[in-house]
Amino acid sequence: MADEFVIHELQGSNVWAKDGERLGVVGEVHLDRATGEPEWITVALGLFETRQHFVPLAGARRDEDDIYVNYSRQAVDDSPHLDPDGALTAEEEVQLTDYYRQF
């Protein structure tokens, strides 16, 4: 479903967990190396949270300014801590994919 997303429309969107809990607002959008399509978003999990958590767009759905992901807040909070600035390395993508595959 990520191919339906446009970067400028994603940034600033509200992100919701699978249980309906609001996670935060999209900070960064990271593209798939091969396709150039949005693959990952980052979100800070609270008003005073500075850490940006990576969340996959695979399986997500969009409803206007809202993005609904297939993961719980706890799963996102426990995700690997990676630097959201710059492109993800191949190793970082594998690490994130392996982590989210368990859910």
C-alpha positions as CSV (number, residue, x, y, z in Angstrom):
1,M,0.0,0.0,0.0
2,A,3.0,2.3,0.4
3,D,2.9,3.1,-3.3
4,E,-0.2,5.2,-2.7
5,F,1.6,7.5,-0.3
6,V,3.2,10.7,-1.4
7,I,6.1,12.0,0.7
8,H,4.8,15.5,1.2
9,E,1.3,14.2,2.2
10,L,2.8,11.8,4.7
11,Q,4.9,14.3,6.6
12,G,2.9,15.7,9.5
13,S,0.3,13.0,9.4
14,N,-1.0,11.5,12.6
15,V,0.1,7.9,13.2
16,W,-2.2,5.4,15.0
17,A,-1.4,2.0,16.5
18,K,-3.4,-1.1,15.6
19,D,-5.3,-0.7,18.8
20,G,-6.4,2.8,18.0
21,E,-3.9,4.6,20.2
22,R,-2.3,7.7,18.7
23,L,1.4,7.3,18.4
24,G,2.4,10.8,17.2
25,V,3.2,12.6,14.0
26,V,5.3,11.5,11.0
27,G,8.7,13.1,11.2
28,E,10.7,11.6,8.3
29,V,9.9,9.4,5.4
30,H,12.5,6.9,4.1
31,L,12.3,5.4,0.6
32,D,12.9,1.9,-0.6
33,R,16.3,1.9,-2.4
34,A,15.0,-0.2,-5.4
35,T,11.6,1.4,-6.0
36,G,12.0,4.9,-4.6
37,E,8.6,4.4,-2.9
38,P,8.1,5.4,0.8
39,E,8.9,2.3,2.9
40,W,9.5,3.6,6.5
41,I,8.3,6.6,8.5
42,T,9.6,7.9,11.8
43,V,7.4,9.0,14.7
44,A,8.1,10.4,18.2
45,L,5.9,8.7,20.7
46,G,5.0,11.7,22.8
47,L,5.0,15.4,23.1
48,F,8.4,15.5,24.9
49,E,9.9,12.5,23.1
50,T,13.0,13.3,21.1
51,R,13.7,9.8,19.7
52,Q,12.3,9.1,16.3
53,H,11.1,5.5,16.0
54,F,11.0,3.8,12.6
55,V,7.7,2.2,11.6
56,P,7.2,0.2,8.3
57,L,4.5,1.4,5.9
58,A,3.9,-2.2,4.7
59,G,0.3,-3.1,5.6
60,A,-0.5,0.5,6.7
61,R,-3.6,2.2,5.6
62,R,-4.2,5.9,5.1
63,D,-7.3,7.9,5.8
64,E,-6.9,11.5,4.8
65,D,-4.3,12.9,7.4
66,D,-4.1,9.7,9.4
67,I,-1.9,6.6,9.0
68,Y,-2.9,3.4,10.7
69,V,-0.1,0.9,11.2
70,N,-0.3,-2.7,12.1
71,Y,1.8,-2.4,15.3
72,S,1.2,-1.6,18.9
73,R,2.7,1.3,20.7
74,Q,4.8,-1.1,22.7
75,A,6.2,-2.7,19.6
76,V,7.1,0.7,18.1
77,D,8.6,1.8,21.4
78,D,10.8,-1.3,21.7
79,S,12.0,-1.0,18.1
80,P,15.7,-0.8,17.3
81,H,17.2,2.6,18.0
82,L,18.6,4.0,14.7
83,D,19.5,7.4,13.6
84,P,16.6,8.9,11.5
85,D,18.9,11.4,9.7
86,G,20.2,10.3,6.3
87,A,19.4,7.1,4.4
88,L,19.0,3.8,6.2
89,T,21.8,1.4,5.5
90,A,21.1,-2.1,4.1
91,E,22.1,-3.5,7.5
92,E,19.7,-1.2,9.3
93,E,16.8,-2.1,7.0
94,V,17.5,-5.8,7.7
95,Q,17.6,-5.1,11.5
96,L,14.2,-3.2,11.3
97,T,12.6,-5.8,9.0
98,D,13.7,-8.7,11.3
99,Y,12.4,-6.8,14.3
100,Y,8.9,-6.0,12.9
101,R,8.6,-9.5,11.3
102,Q,7.9,-10.9,14.7
103,F,4.6,-9.0,15.0
